[in-house]
Amino acid sequence: MSFFARLLRRWQDAKNDLQRDDRAALRELWHRVVEIAREKEWYRDCGVADTLAGRFDMITLVLSLVLLRMERETELIAPSVRLTELFVEDMDGQMREQGVGADVVGKHMGKLMSTLGGRLGAYRDGLASGEAAMVEAVARNVTLVPSAMPLALTQRARALAAGIAIVPGYRVLAGEIGR
């Protein structure tokens, strides 16, 4: 191996370590997002379908609420990118675990990121425009059981968003949300 190849490898390893360290600081928050999304009340009381699609919808809903909170503070913008990277890393791993071929994982990840971006916009607008707009956003973006009405889910999601909104930034980063 040439001198330059070794030097390039060391630089790449150091860069990867730095990225891992940045994301490691947000793992607790990512785990808390997933924990909140898995709370039984979403499924039992709010009518979210307890399916793969419903669980994904809840992760994106809770993650969106957290990311929307983080975008309000300049200091939380860069960490919000790392949190999104953890989402991508986790979803990538889940797909591979389910047997999705490596050659199509990237295509699926592009769709998931597009979905997350669309939902961020929908929930941002819904929260800003009032309950009716949020009900519409939830109805479009969350898989519900056939008899469910999106109002209960909307009210609980708005309550979660309001709770996250008053948590200081350093506590958001520590995953101290939704308690």
N, C-alpha and C positions, 0 to 999 in steps of 0.2 A: 504494500500500500504506500502510495507516495506521501510526501510530507503534506502537500496541500489537501489530499483526500483525508488524512488524519485530522488536520486542522478544521476542515469543513465538518467532519463528523463530530468533533468536540463542540464546535459552535452549534450544530443542530441539536446535539444532546442537551447542551445548556439551555437552548431556547425551549426545547420540549419540557425540561424540568421546570423552567419558569412558568410556562403555561399550566402545567399540572399543579404547581403551587398556587397559582391564582385561582384555579377552580377548586382546589382543596379547601380554601377558605370559605367557599360557598356551598360545600357539600351538605352542611347541616341545614341550610336554608332549602336546598333542593329536596332533601329528605323530608323536611317539614311540609313542603308543597305537596309532595306525594302522599304524605300521611293525612293531610287535610282532605285531599281529593278522594281518599279511600274511606273517609268517615261514613259509617252506616246510614246516618241521617239523610245524606244526599240521595241515597238509593231508596231507603225505606219511607222517608217522609216527603221527599221532594219529587219522587217519580223518575229519577234517572235510571235508565236501563242498566242493570248489572251485567253488562256484556263488555267485550273488548272495546267496542266503539264507545259505549257509555263511560267506561273508565278513562279512555283517552280523552274524551270530551271534558271530563271533570278535571283531569290534569291540566289541560289547556285553559280551562276556565280559571282555576286557582292560580296557575302560573301567570296568566294574563293580568289578574288582579294584582299580583305581586309586582310584575314588571311595570304596570301602570303607576303603582305607588313609587317604584324606584325611579321612574323617569322624571318625577317631580323634583328630585334633588341632584344637582350636578355631581356630587361625590358618589352617587349611586349608579351613574350611567355606565361606567366601565364595569363595575361588578354585575350589572344586569346583563351585559354581554357574556360574561363568564357563566352566569346562571343559565342563559340560553344555550351555551355550549354544553352544559351538563345535561340539559333536556335532550339535545341532539345525541350526545354520547349514550344516554340511557335508551333512547328510542332505537338507535342503531343497534345496540346490544340486544334489545328485545326482539327486533326483527331477525337478527342473525340466529338468536336462540329458537325462534319459531321456524327456522329453516328457509328464510328468504335468502336467495342466492346473492353472493357478494357482488355479482355483476349488475343487479338491479336495486341493491340497497340505496345507492346514491340517488337514483331516480325517485324512490319512495321518500327519501329524506328531503329532497327538494319539495315534494308535495306536502310533507308534514310542516316544513318551514313556511310554505305559502299559506297553509291552513292556519298556523299559529299567527302569522302576520295579519291575515284577514280577521281572525277572531279578536286580536288586540284592537284593531280599528273598530270593530263592531261593539266590543265591550266599552271602549273609550267613549264612543259616541253614545251608547246606551246609558252609561253612568252619568254623562254630562247632560243628557236630554230628559232624564226622568224615568219613572217606573215603566211607563208604556213602551218606551223605546228599548229599555233593557229587557222587558218581557219578549219583545220581538226578536232581539238579538239572541237571547237564550233559546227561544223556540226554534230559531234557524240553526243553531250551532250545538245543541246538546241532544243526544239521543234519549228520548223519554219513553217510558212504557206507554202503551196505547191510551190508557185512561188518565194519564197525568196531565195536569194543567201547569204551564210553566211559571205561574205566579209564585207558587211556594218556593221554587228553586231560585227565582229572581230575587225574592225578598231575602232569602238566606245569603245569596251571593252579594247582594247590596250591603247586608249587615257585615259580612266578612270584609268587604272593601272598606267600609267605614271604620271597622276595627283596625285594619292594616294602616289606614290613612293617619291614625293618631299615634302609631308606634314610631318612636325615634329611629332614624336611619341606622344607627349602630345596632339596634335591637333587631331590625329587619334583617340585616346582614347575618346576625347570629341565629336566625331562624326562630326568633321569639315572636311569632305571629299566631293569630287564630286561637288564642288561649283565653 
